[in-house]
């Protein structure tokens, strides 16, 4: 019989800066060797729950605790943060907040150095771990110089190299491309199977986590536990959509097609789900699909003309990139980690200069434009919100750009409030930024750019760390901006975003432009999926399992139905 390793008993926690508890009367037991997923909308308390497990609460954040939390039978109130760290290892939601070493190797080795492991053993374990997470080619690089996905792998390596009983992953997929995210889930599962360590995952991307088996899913909302059940039991209910959490795409597609899912087994494992009885309804679902509109031939705003870029003149990062961005476009730039997607956005903004070739804005070479001229036309939201936020209060951060332009305070207030409401931040308008979760900080950084109404808006991973409710609100707002004529460019790993909201996808891999096509065609092309480290969607897998006439047709039908539902604001 498995022993309990984590026991919450009537546990509550209230931050010093808040008037109500963030965690309310939590009763939860997790057993040794279990793999547990914790989901919930932003602000539900799931990150706070995670921080109580790794000691960040109460040792790094002031607040009031009531009730009991025991780890391995020991009351955490009586333990130091060092003692807790010897039982619980953590991969944080924000990798930059976790780095210690000057190089990747030093960072992975940090815990081993603290335990006085011999150099010979340390070198071996660091190498073996870095190979496992595929960061071994960057051991001598500074962690801050890595791409978002490489940073996440480094953090993952720093936890895997250690020998703790409990491993806590706080949104491990946030910065990873789909294929790498799948590998990360497989690595976590392999670790669980081989070492029998207890695994706790806090993550928005439910479908991606379900790539490997999960023992239980804990659903949280408003600081309380709403459900504690198996994945199959949860997917038989409507709790996910009611709570604002995205269901797996194939589950939603089956519901759209009118299929009854109650009392079915293996709902959480598409490969094991018998979809034969649903073939007729799925085929009928395809009949009602409509062709998605093709991109227009509007005015060209941005043009990439034989663009090349290299950091060190020896290894080209981007080679001969050619494509056009037209007024009113809403396009996605996708590809594997470290291939130059974020660099492309920084070239547009003028942070870097092309090695060869040109970027044209309204037909003018951007090298001849001042930073002010570019900033009047282009707004950029960076991947890491901590690199953008400079004010202590939310309202002041969002108001900053407008105040710098000298707008009257009444107009500033009106525009800030409108933007905060759209981004789901209005109730927190007077909060300090230090009290926010990573996902909430992300929304603040987006609001601070949106409030200035740029002509072209570039967003680097806009939905990272966002729950489905705020994801939908944000994307619907971006869609409304796009319909008003603002051009939207999104660098993303989120294939749901790519499918549901963009009409064009620019695929970059190995420093080259591989495709400029519709998202449906990109994700239905095995070559592009493999080369760009994307992943075939579960809609594609569902179409193959049901032997439908066209995977593209099912995907287009899903997108069409999903857009109609959003427009009518009706739940699926």
Residue pairs with C-beta under 8 A, 6 or more apart in sequence:
2 31
2 32
2 33
2 34
3 31
3 32
4 29
4 30
4 31
4 32
5 30
5 31
5 32
5 71
5 72
5 165
5 166
5 198
6 28
6 29
6 30
6 53
6 69
6 70
6 71
6 166
6 198
6 200
7 28
7 29
7 30
7 68
7 69
7 70
8 26
8 27
8 28
8 29
8 67
8 68
8 69
9 27
9 67
9 68
9 69
9 70
10 25
10 26
10 27
10 66
10 67
10 68
11 23
11 25
11 26
11 27
11 52
11 65
11 66
11 67
11 68
11 69
12 21
12 23
12 24
12 25
12 26
12 65
12 66
12 67
13 21
13 22
13 23
13 48
13 52
13 57
13 63
13 64
13 65
13 66
14 20
14 21
14 22
14 63
14 64
15 22
15 61
15 62
15 63
15 435
16 62
16 63
16 64
17 431
17 432
17 435
18 435
21 64
21 223
22 45
22 48
22 223
23 45
23 48
23 49
23 52
23 223
24 45
24 222
24 223
24 224
25 67
25 224
26 49
26 67
26 224
26 225
27 225
28 218
28 225
28 228
30 36
30 198
30 200
31 198
32 165
32 196
32 198
33 192
33 196
33 197
33 198
34 198
34 199
34 215
34 216
35 188
35 189
35 192
35 198
35 199
35 201
35 213
35 214
35 215
36 198
36 199
36 200
36 201
36 214
36 215
36 216
36 217
36 218
37 201
37 202
37 203
37 206
37 209
37 214
37 216
37 217
37 218
37 231
38 46
38 49
38 50
38 200
38 201
38 202
38 203
38 217
38 218
38 220
39 46
39 202
39 203
39 204
39 206
39 217
39 218
39 219
39 220
39 240
39 245
40 46
40 219
40 220
40 221
40 243
40 245
40 467
41 221
41 243
41 244
41 245
41 467
41 468
41 469
41 470
42 424
42 437
42 439
42 440
42 443
42 465
42 466
42 467
42 469
42 470
43 437
43 440
44 220
44 221
44 222
44 223
44 467
45 220
45 222
45 223
45 224
46 202
46 220
47 93
47 170
47 202
47 437
47 438
48 57
48 223
49 202
49 220
50 90
50 168
50 170
50 200
50 202
51 57
51 60
51 61
52 69
52 76
53 69
53 71
53 84
53 88
53 166
53 168
53 200
54 84
54 85
54 88
54 90
54 168
55 76
55 79
55 81
55 84
55 85
55 88
57 63
57 65
58 65
59 80
59 81
60 81
65 77
68 75
69 75
69 76
69 77
70 76
71 79
71 84
71 87
71 88
71 166
72 87
72 165
74 83
76 84
85 164
86 164
87 164
87 165
87 166
88 164
88 165
88 166
88 167
88 168
89 111
89 159
89 162
89 164
89 166
89 167
89 168
90 98
90 159
90 167
90 168
90 169
90 170
91 98
91 152
91 155
91 156
91 158
91 159
91 167
91 168
91 169
91 170
91 172
92 98
92 155
92 170
93 170
93 171
93 174
93 202
93 437
93 438
93 465
94 384
94 386
94 438
95 143
95 148
95 151
95 152
95 154
95 155
95 175
96 143
96 144
96 151
96 384
96 386
97 386
98 155
98 158
99 107
99 143
99 144
99 151
99 154
99 155
100 106
100 107
100 110
101 107
101 108
101 109
101 110
101 143
102 142
103 139
103 140
103 141
103 142
103 143
104 130
104 135
104 138
104 139
104 140
104 141
104 142
104 143
104 146
104 154
104 157
105 126
105 130
105 139
105 140
107 143
107 154
107 157
107 158
108 126
108 129
108 130
108 154
108 157
108 158
108 161
109 122
109 125
109 126
109 161
110 158
111 158
111 161
111 162
112 121
112 122
112 125
112 126
112 161
112 162
113 122
117 125
125 161
126 139
126 157
126 161
127 136
127 139
129 157
129 160
129 161
130 136
130 139
130 157
132 157
132 160
132 187
133 153
133 154
133 156
133 157
133 160
133 184
133 187
134 153
134 183
135 150
135 153
135 154
135 157
138 146
138 150
138 154
143 151
143 154
146 154
146 338
147 175
147 337
147 338
147 342
148 175
148 176
148 337
148 342
148 383
148 384
148 461
149 175
149 176
149 177
149 180
149 337
149 338
150 337
150 338
151 175
152 172
152 174
152 175
152 176
152 184
153 180
153 184
156 172
156 184
156 187
159 167
159 169
160 187
160 191
164 197
165 197
165 198
166 197
166 198
166 199
166 200
167 188
167 191
167 197
167 198
167 199
167 200
168 200
168 202
169 188
169 199
169 200
169 201
169 202
169 203
170 202
171 202
171 203
171 204
171 438
171 465
172 184
172 188
172 201
172 203
173 181
173 184
173 185
173 203
173 205
173 208
173 209
174 438
174 461
174 464
174 465
175 337
175 383
175 461
175 464
175 493
176 184
176 337
176 493
177 334
177 335
177 336
177 337
177 493
177 532
177 533
177 534
178 208
178 493
178 495
178 533
178 534
178 535
179 336
179 533
179 534
179 535
180 336
180 337
180 533
181 205
181 208
181 493
181 535
182 208
182 211
182 535
185 208
185 209
185 211
185 212
186 211
186 212
188 199
188 201
188 212
189 212
189 213
191 197
191 199
192 199
201 209
201 214
203 209
204 245
204 246
204 439
204 465
204 466
204 467
204 468
206 217
206 240
206 245
206 246
206 247
206 248
207 246
207 247
207 248
207 249
207 538
210 231
210 248
210 268
210 269
213 269
214 231
214 268
215 230
216 228
216 229
216 230
217 227
217 228
217 229
217 230
217 231
217 234
218 225
218 227
218 228
219 225
219 226
219 227
219 228
219 234
219 239
219 240
219 243
219 245
220 226
221 243
221 244
226 239
226 243
227 234
227 237
227 239
230 268
231 267
231 268
232 264
232 265
232 266
232 267
232 268
234 240
235 247
235 248
235 251
235 261
235 267
235 268
236 261
236 262
236 263
236 264
236 267
238 571
240 246
240 247
241 247
241 571
241 572
242 571
244 467
244 468
244 469
244 470
245 467
245 468
246 468
246 471
246 496
248 268
248 270
248 538
249 496
249 537
249 538
249 539
249 558
250 270
250 538
250 539
250 541
250 542
251 261
251 267
252 558
252 562
252 572
253 282
253 285
253 539
253 542
253 554
253 558
254 261
254 275
254 278
254 282
254 542
255 261
255 572
256 285
256 557
256 558
256 561
256 562
256 572
257 278
257 281
257 282
257 284
257 285
258 281
258 285
259 278
259 281
259 282
261 267
264 273
266 272
266 273
266 274
267 273
270 538
270 541
270 542
270 545
271 541
271 545
273 545
275 282
275 542
275 545
275 546
276 546
278 546
279 546
279 547
279 548
282 542
282 543
282 546
282 548
282 554
283 548
283 549
285 554
285 557
285 561
286 548
286 549
286 550
286 553
286 554
286 557
288 557
288 560
288 561
289 553
289 556
289 557
289 560
290 556
290 560
291 556
292 503
292 518
292 520
292 556
292 559
292 560
293 503
294 503
294 518
295 326
295 329
295 503
295 504
296 326
296 328
297 326
298 326
298 327
298 328
298 329
299 326
299 327
300 324
300 325
300 326
300 327
300 363
301 325
301 326
301 327
301 329
301 361
301 362
301 455
301 456
301 487
302 324
302 325
302 348
302 359
302 360
302 361
302 456
302 487
303 323
303 324
303 325
303 358
303 359
303 360
303 363
304 321
304 322
304 323
304 324
304 357
304 359
305 322
305 357
305 358
305 359
305 360
306 320
306 321
306 322
306 356
306 357
306 358
307 318
307 320
307 321
307 322
307 347
307 354
307 356
307 357
307 358
307 359
308 316
308 318
308 319
308 320
308 321
308 354
308 355
308 356
308 357
309 316
309 317
309 318
309 340
309 343
309 347
309 352
309 354
309 355
310 316
310 317
310 318
310 355
311 317
313 355
316 355
316 511
317 340
317 343
317 511
318 340
318 343
318 344
318 347
318 508
318 511
319 511
319 512
320 357
320 512
320 513
321 344
321 357
321 508
321 512
321 513
322 513
323 506
323 513
323 516
325 331
325 456
325 487
325 489
326 487
327 485
327 487
328 482
328 485
328 487
329 487
329 488
329 489
329 503
329 504
330 478
330 479
330 482
330 487
330 488
330 490
330 501
330 502
330 503
330 504
331 488
331 489
331 490
331 502
331 503
331 504
331 505
331 506
332 489
332 490
332 491
332 492
332 497
332 498
332 502
332 504
332 505
332 506
332 519
333 341
333 344
333 345
333 489
333 490
333 491
333 492
333 505
333 506
333 508
334 341
334 491
334 492
334 493
334 495
334 498
334 505
334 506
334 507
334 508
334 522
334 532
334 534
335 341
335 507
335 508
335 509
335 514
335 532
335 533
336 509
336 532
336 533
337 533
339 508
339 509
339 510
339 511
339 532
340 508
340 511
341 460
341 491
341 508
342 383
342 460
342 491
343 352
344 491
344 508
345 380
345 458
345 460
345 489
345 491
346 352
347 353
347 354
347 359
348 359
348 366
348 378
348 380
348 458
348 489
349 374
349 378
349 380
349 458
350 366
350 369
350 371
350 374
353 367
354 367
358 365
358 366
358 367
359 365
359 366
360 366
361 369
361 374
361 377
361 378
362 377
366 374
376 454
376 455
377 454
377 455
377 456
378 454
378 455
378 456
378 457
378 458
379 449
379 450
379 452
379 454
379 456
379 457
379 458
380 449
380 457
380 458
380 459
380 460
381 388
381 445
381 446
381 449
381 457
381 458
381 459
381 460
381 462
382 388
382 445
382 460
383 460
383 461
383 464
383 491
385 438
385 441
385 442
385 444
385 445
386 441
388 445
388 448
389 397
389 433
389 441
389 444
389 445
389 448
390 397
390 400
391 397
391 400
391 433
392 432
392 433
392 434
393 430
393 431
393 432
393 433
394 420
394 425
394 428
394 429
394 430
394 431
394 432
394 433
394 436
394 444
395 416
395 420
395 429
395 430
397 433
397 444
397 448
398 416
398 419
398 420
398 425
398 444
398 447
398 448
398 451
399 412
399 413
399 416
399 451
400 448
401 448
401 449
401 451
401 452
402 411
402 412
402 415
402 416
402 451
402 452
403 412
405 452
407 415
415 451
416 429
416 451
417 426
417 429
419 447
419 450
419 451
420 426
420 428
420 429
420 447
422 447
422 450
422 473
422 474
422 477
423 443
423 444
423 446
423 447
423 450
423 470
423 473
423 474
423 477
424 443
424 469
424 470
424 473
424 474
425 440
425 443
425 444
425 447
428 436
428 440
433 441
433 444
436 444
437 465
438 465
439 464
439 465
439 466
439 467
439 470
442 462
442 464
442 465
442 466
443 466
443 470
443 474
446 459
446 462
446 474
449 457
450 457
450 477
450 481
453 486
454 486
455 486
455 487
456 486
456 487
456 488
456 489
457 478
457 481
457 486
457 487
457 488
457 489
458 489
458 490
458 491
459 478
459 488
459 489
459 490
459 491
459 492
460 491
461 491
461 492
461 493
461 494
462 474
462 475
462 478
462 490
462 492
462 497
463 471
463 474
463 475
463 492
463 494
463 497
464 493
464 494
466 474
471 497
472 566
475 497
475 500
475 501
476 566
478 488
478 501
479 501
481 488
482 488
490 497
490 501
490 502
492 498
495 519
495 523
495 534
495 535
495 537
498 505
498 519
498 522
498 523
499 519
499 520
499 523
499 537
499 555
499 558
499 559
500 559
500 562
500 563
502 519
503 518
503 519
504 516
504 517
504 518
504 519
505 515
505 516
505 517
505 518
505 519
505 522
506 513
506 515
506 516
507 513
507 514
507 515
507 516
507 517
507 522
507 528
507 531
507 532
508 514
508 532
509 531
509 532
509 533
510 531
514 528
514 531
514 532
515 522
515 525
515 528
520 552
520 555
520 556
520 559
521 552
522 528
522 529
522 534
523 529
523 534
523 536
523 537
523 540
523 555
524 540
524 551
524 552
524 555
526 536
528 534
529 535
529 536
537 555
539 551
539 554
539 555
539 558
540 551
540 554
540 555
542 554
543 550
543 551
543 553
543 554
543 555
544 551
548 554
562 572
565 571
565 572
